[in-house]
């Protein structure tokens, strides 16, 4: 996929002024797709998401697996197990855990060379999943879904407070972490497994800041990022509570900035670990 593909932007690795290059690292994993869905009490939405996404994966012509990494006390794991005959694995714990921890559990279990994850609400539609997966299968090693690249695609937008808070978050993450992408926090991303293996030791934040932290370390490791515009439908029945989560996200973002971009004597790694333990469930 070229840099000027409509609806996408390729950001070269830091320090490269041109179009960048794709690394040719050989993965030790068999060629295929591992798809991870973190879920917290998602019995009302998971089934519809699997019904939409499984045909895409089945049509890719590659081996695949779907790992539903869930927590909570509703019927989410039972719903996931109904799809076991179609390659869905349910991994569950009753105790609530943050989105990042759920995704990390999926990363540990993922068997194939391409690893992606998405939210359980299916807010990115199946046709866009197909486009992003096709980009990854064609050779793009880090693919990021974007609600901001072509904002007219959003057919259900978040309520005004969340929309404007998202704008502030976006500006801060770009400023503090030097992230070129326009939508670092969209919960739909695809990486090669060797990228995941290489950067996970650097990712210390497992709450709502996980997406931004993951992208920061992927880029810092020298990878190009492909950002692709998607249609997006905001679901009002979300577990995200702005008043509770916003302070945690801001503290986490500034902690990631201080630990990685300032002298670590100003904010030791132990502080970031303590912050993450305290707020890991958010």
C-alpha positions as CSV (number, residue, x, y, z in Angstrom):
1,X,0.0,0.0,0.0
2,X,1.5,3.3,-1.0
3,X,1.8,6.4,1.1
4,X,-0.9,8.3,-1.0
5,X,-3.5,5.6,-0.7
6,X,-6.9,7.4,-0.3
7,X,-8.1,7.4,3.3
8,X,-4.7,6.6,4.8
9,X,-1.4,8.2,5.8
10,X,2.0,6.4,6.3
11,X,4.2,8.0,9.0
12,X,7.8,6.9,8.4
13,X,10.0,5.9,11.4
14,X,11.5,8.8,13.4
15,X,14.4,10.4,11.6
16,X,13.3,9.3,8.1
17,X,12.2,12.1,5.8
18,X,10.9,9.9,3.0
19,X,8.2,7.3,2.7
20,X,10.0,5.0,5.1
21,X,10.6,1.4,4.7
22,X,9.0,-1.8,5.9
23,X,11.2,-4.0,8.1
24,X,11.8,-7.4,6.8
25,X,12.0,-9.2,10.1
26,X,11.0,-12.8,9.9
27,X,8.4,-13.8,12.5
28,X,8.8,-17.1,14.3
29,X,5.0,-17.3,14.4
30,X,3.0,-19.2,11.7
31,X,1.4,-16.9,9.1
32,X,-2.1,-16.1,10.2
33,X,-4.3,-13.7,12.2
34,X,-4.8,-13.5,15.9
35,X,-7.7,-11.2,16.8
36,X,-8.2,-10.0,20.4
37,X,-11.3,-8.6,21.9
38,X,-11.1,-7.2,25.5
39,X,-14.5,-7.3,27.1
40,X,-15.9,-6.2,30.5
41,X,-19.5,-7.3,31.0
42,X,-20.3,-7.2,27.3
43,X,-23.0,-9.9,27.1
44,X,-25.3,-7.4,25.3
45,X,-22.9,-6.5,22.4
46,X,-20.3,-9.3,22.0
47,X,-22.5,-11.6,20.0
48,X,-23.3,-9.0,17.3
49,X,-19.6,-8.1,17.1
50,X,-18.5,-11.7,16.6
51,X,-21.3,-12.1,14.0
52,X,-19.9,-9.1,12.1
53,X,-16.2,-9.8,12.4
54,X,-15.9,-13.6,12.0
55,X,-17.0,-13.6,8.3
56,X,-14.2,-11.1,7.6
57,X,-11.6,-13.3,9.2
58,X,-13.0,-16.4,7.6
59,X,-12.8,-14.7,4.2
60,X,-9.1,-13.7,4.5
61,X,-7.8,-17.1,3.4
62,X,-5.5,-17.4,6.4
63,X,-5.6,-19.4,9.6
64,X,-7.0,-17.2,12.4
65,X,-8.2,-17.2,16.0
66,X,-10.3,-14.8,18.0
67,X,-9.4,-14.4,21.7
68,X,-12.1,-12.9,23.8
69,X,-10.3,-11.7,27.0
70,X,-13.1,-10.9,29.4
71,X,-13.7,-10.0,33.0
72,X,-16.8,-9.4,35.0
73,X,-19.8,-11.4,36.2
74,X,-22.2,-11.5,33.3
75,X,-22.6,-14.0,30.5
76,X,-19.8,-12.7,28.3
77,X,-17.7,-15.9,28.5
78,X,-20.7,-18.1,27.8
79,X,-21.5,-16.1,24.6
80,X,-17.9,-16.3,23.5
81,X,-17.9,-20.1,24.0
82,X,-20.9,-20.5,21.7
83,X,-18.5,-19.5,18.8
84,X,-15.7,-22.0,19.8
85,X,-16.4,-24.0,16.6
86,X,-15.5,-20.9,14.6
87,X,-12.1,-20.4,16.2
88,X,-13.1,-18.3,19.2
89,X,-11.3,-18.8,22.5
90,X,-12.7,-17.5,25.8
91,X,-10.3,-16.4,28.5
92,X,-12.1,-15.1,31.5
93,X,-11.6,-13.8,35.1
94,X,-14.4,-12.6,37.4
95,X,-12.2,-9.8,38.9
96,X,-12.3,-6.6,36.8
97,X,-9.1,-5.8,35.0
98,X,-8.2,-2.9,32.8
99,X,-8.4,-2.9,29.0
100,X,-4.6,-3.1,28.7
101,X,-4.3,-6.2,30.9
102,X,-7.0,-7.9,28.9
103,X,-5.2,-7.2,25.7
104,X,-1.8,-8.2,27.1
105,X,-3.4,-11.6,28.1
106,X,-4.5,-11.9,24.5
107,X,-1.0,-11.0,23.2
108,X,0.5,-13.8,25.4
109,X,-1.9,-16.3,23.9
110,X,-1.8,-15.2,20.3
111,X,-0.3,-17.8,18.0
112,X,-0.1,-16.1,14.6
113,X,2.1,-13.6,12.8
114,X,-0.5,-10.7,12.6
115,X,-2.1,-9.6,15.9
116,X,-5.0,-7.2,16.1
117,X,-7.4,-6.0,18.7
118,X,-10.8,-4.2,18.8
119,X,-13.4,-3.1,21.3
120,X,-16.2,-5.5,22.0
121,X,-18.9,-3.1,20.9
122,X,-18.0,-3.4,17.2
123,X,-17.9,0.3,16.7
124,X,-15.7,-0.1,13.7
125,X,-17.7,-1.9,11.0
126,X,-16.8,-5.1,9.2
127,X,-15.9,-3.5,5.8
128,X,-13.3,-1.3,7.5
129,X,-11.9,-4.3,9.4
130,X,-11.4,-5.9,6.0
131,X,-9.6,-2.8,4.7
132,X,-7.2,-2.6,7.7
133,X,-6.5,-6.3,7.8
134,X,-5.8,-6.3,4.0
135,X,-3.3,-3.5,4.6
136,X,-1.6,-5.6,7.3
137,X,-1.6,-8.8,5.2
138,X,-0.1,-6.8,2.3
139,X,2.9,-5.7,4.4
140,X,2.0,-2.8,6.7
141,X,3.4,-3.8,10.1
142,X,1.6,-1.3,12.3
143,X,-2.0,-0.2,11.3
144,X,-4.0,2.2,13.3
145,X,-7.7,2.9,12.8
146,X,-8.6,6.6,12.8
147,X,-11.8,8.5,13.5
148,X,-10.1,11.8,12.8
149,X,-8.4,11.3,9.5
150,X,-11.8,11.7,7.7
151,X,-14.2,12.8,10.5
152,X,-17.2,12.9,8.1
153,X,-17.1,9.1,8.2
154,X,-18.4,9.1,11.8
155,X,-22.1,8.4,11.6
156,X,-22.6,8.4,15.4
157,X,-20.4,10.9,17.3
158,X,-19.7,10.9,21.0
159,X,-21.6,13.4,23.2
160,X,-20.2,16.9,23.3
161,X,-18.3,16.6,26.7
162,X,-16.5,13.4,25.6
163,X,-15.9,14.7,22.1
164,X,-14.2,17.9,23.3
165,X,-12.3,16.0,26.0
166,X,-11.1,13.6,23.3
167,X,-9.8,16.7,21.4
168,X,-7.8,17.8,24.4
169,X,-6.4,14.3,24.9
170,X,-5.4,14.1,21.3
171,X,-3.6,17.4,21.4
172,X,-1.8,16.4,24.6
173,X,-0.7,13.0,23.4
174,X,0.7,14.5,20.2
175,X,2.5,17.3,22.1
176,X,3.9,15.2,25.0
177,X,4.8,12.0,23.2
178,X,5.4,13.3,19.7
179,X,2.9,11.0,18.1
180,X,2.1,11.9,14.5
181,X,-1.1,10.0,14.2
182,X,-4.3,11.9,14.5
183,X,-6.2,9.3,16.6
184,X,-3.9,7.4,18.9
185,X,-6.7,6.2,21.3
186,X,-9.1,4.4,18.8
187,X,-9.3,0.9,20.1
188,X,-8.7,-0.8,16.8
189,X,-5.1,-1.6,15.9
190,X,-3.0,-4.3,14.1
191,X,0.7,-5.2,14.5
192,X,3.0,-7.9,13.4
193,X,3.8,-10.3,16.3
194,X,7.5,-9.5,16.3
195,X,6.6,-5.8,17.1
196,X,4.4,-7.0,20.0
197,X,7.2,-9.2,21.3
198,X,9.7,-6.4,21.0
199,X,7.8,-3.5,22.6
200,X,5.7,-5.2,25.3
201,X,8.6,-5.1,27.8
202,X,8.4,-1.3,27.5
203,X,4.7,-0.9,28.0
204,X,4.0,-0.3,31.7
205,X,0.5,1.2,31.6
206,X,-2.5,-1.1,31.3
207,X,-5.5,1.2,31.9
208,X,-7.1,3.6,29.4
209,X,-3.7,5.0,28.5
210,X,-2.6,1.6,27.0
211,X,-3.3,2.5,23.4
212,X,-1.2,5.7,23.4
213,X,1.6,4.0,25.4
214,X,1.7,1.1,23.0
215,X,1.9,3.4,19.9
216,X,4.6,5.5,21.5
217,X,6.8,2.5,22.0
218,X,6.1,1.0,18.6
219,X,7.2,4.3,17.0
220,X,10.2,4.6,19.3
221,X,11.3,1.2,18.3
222,X,11.7,2.5,14.7
223,X,8.5,1.3,13.0
224,X,6.4,3.1,10.4
225,X,2.8,3.7,11.3
226,X,-0.1,3.3,8.8
227,X,-3.1,5.4,9.9
228,X,-6.4,4.5,8.1
229,X,-9.7,6.4,8.2
230,X,-12.7,4.3,9.4
231,X,-16.4,4.7,9.8
232,X,-17.2,4.8,13.5
233,X,-20.3,4.5,15.6
234,X,-20.2,5.7,19.2
235,X,-22.1,3.4,21.5
236,X,-23.9,5.4,24.3
237,X,-24.0,2.2,26.5
238,X,-20.3,2.5,27.2
239,X,-18.4,1.6,30.4
240,X,-16.3,4.8,30.0
241,X,-17.2,7.4,32.6
242,X,-15.5,10.7,31.7
243,X,-15.5,12.1,35.3
244,X,-13.8,9.0,36.7
245,X,-11.5,8.1,33.9
246,X,-10.2,11.5,32.7
247,X,-8.0,12.3,35.8
248,X,-6.5,8.8,35.6
249,X,-5.8,9.2,31.9
250,X,-4.1,12.6,32.3
251,X,-2.0,11.3,35.2
252,X,-1.0,8.3,33.2
253,X,-0.1,10.3,30.1
254,X,2.1,12.7,32.0
255,X,3.7,9.8,33.8
256,X,4.5,8.1,30.4
257,X,5.9,11.4,29.2
258,X,8.1,12.0,32.2
259,X,9.4,8.4,32.4
260,X,10.2,8.2,28.7
261,X,11.0,11.7,27.5
262,X,12.5,13.4,30.6
263,X,15.3,12.4,32.9
264,X,13.9,9.4,34.9
265,X,15.3,10.9,38.1
266,X,12.4,13.3,38.0
267,X,9.8,10.5,37.9
268,X,11.3,7.0,38.7
269,X,9.8,4.0,37.0
270,X,8.6,2.8,40.4
271,X,6.2,5.7,40.4
272,X,4.7,4.6,37.0
273,X,4.4,1.1,38.3
274,X,2.6,2.3,41.4
275,X,0.2,4.4,39.4
276,X,-0.6,1.5,37.1
277,X,-1.3,-0.8,40.1
278,X,-3.6,1.7,41.7
279,X,-5.6,2.4,38.5
280,X,-5.1,-0.7,36.4
281,X,-8.8,-1.5,36.4
282,X,-9.8,1.8,34.7
